[in-house]
Amino acid sequence: QWRSLDDVDAVQITGLRNLLSHASTHCPYYRDTWLELGLRADRIATVGDLGRWPVVTKNTIRQHRQTMRSTAPGMTLWSKATGGRSRLGADP
């Protein structure tokens, strides 16, 4: 709460770069997709830069589930699922 907005932004961008860097190094789907699109984690300077990155949809996950997983040694796979609807405002 005591940091300036610039400091908070810097911490967030660093975390984002670290996450994207891990994915591009250890997840074949992300590495190949982002390389094809010319996207690199180290080039992200602001959250706005994410506008050029592809959105991951349910269909993308269904088609590429295995290659989206990290191949980093020692990583544990946690399987999660929801039972609710994914559309906002959908009738019950």
C-alpha positions in Angstrom: 0.0 0.0 0.0 3.0 2.3 0.4 4.5 1.8 -3.1 4.0 4.3 -5.9 1.9 3.3 -8.8 5.1 3.1 -11.0 6.6 0.6 -8.5 3.4 -1.5 -8.4 3.4 -1.5 -12.3 7.0 -2.5 -12.4 6.4 -5.4 -10.0 3.4 -6.6 -12.0 5.2 -6.4 -15.3 8.2 -8.4 -13.9 5.8 -11.1 -12.6 4.0 -11.2 -16.0 7.3 -11.5 -17.9 8.5 -14.3 -15.6 5.2 -16.2 -16.1 5.3 -15.8 -19.9 9.0 -16.6 -20.0 8.3 -19.9 -18.1 5.5 -20.8 -20.5 7.5 -20.0 -23.6 10.4 -22.1 -22.3 8.5 -25.1 -20.9 5.1 -25.3 -22.7 5.4 -26.4 -26.3 2.0 -24.9 -27.4 2.9 -21.4 -26.1 6.5 -21.5 -27.3 5.4 -22.5 -30.8 2.4 -20.2 -31.0 4.2 -17.2 -29.7 7.3 -17.8 -31.8 5.1 -18.0 -34.9 3.5 -14.7 -34.0 6.8 -13.0 -33.1 5.9 -12.5 -29.5 8.5 -12.5 -26.7 8.0 -12.1 -23.0 11.0 -9.8 -22.6 9.4 -7.3 -25.0 6.4 -6.6 -22.7 6.8 -3.2 -21.2 3.1 -2.5 -20.2 0.0 -4.4 -19.6 -1.3 -2.8 -22.8 1.3 -4.8 -24.7 -0.8 -8.0 -24.0 -3.4 -6.7 -26.6 -1.2 -8.3 -29.3 -1.1 -11.7 -27.6 -3.7 -14.4 -28.5 -6.6 -15.1 -26.2 -6.8 -18.7 -24.9 -10.3 -20.0 -25.4 -12.0 -23.2 -24.1 -11.6 -24.6 -27.6 -7.9 -23.9 -27.7 -7.5 -25.7 -24.4 -9.5 -28.7 -25.6 -7.3 -28.9 -28.8 -3.9 -28.3 -27.1 -4.3 -29.5 -23.5 -1.3 -31.8 -23.5 1.1 -29.3 -25.1 0.0 -26.5 -22.9 1.4 -28.3 -19.8 4.8 -27.4 -18.5 7.6 -29.8 -19.1 9.8 -28.2 -16.4 11.3 -30.8 -14.1 9.6 -31.1 -10.8 6.4 -29.5 -11.9 3.2 -31.1 -10.4 0.1 -31.2 -12.5 -3.0 -30.1 -10.6 -6.2 -30.9 -12.5 -9.1 -28.5 -11.9 -12.7 -28.3 -13.2 -15.8 -26.3 -12.6 -19.4 -27.3 -12.8 -20.9 -23.9 -13.5 -21.6 -22.1 -16.7 -19.0 -20.0 -18.3 -21.2 -17.4 -20.0 -22.0 -14.3 -18.0 -25.7 -13.5 -17.7 -26.7 -17.0 -18.7 -30.1 -18.1 -17.5 -29.9 -20.9 -14.8 
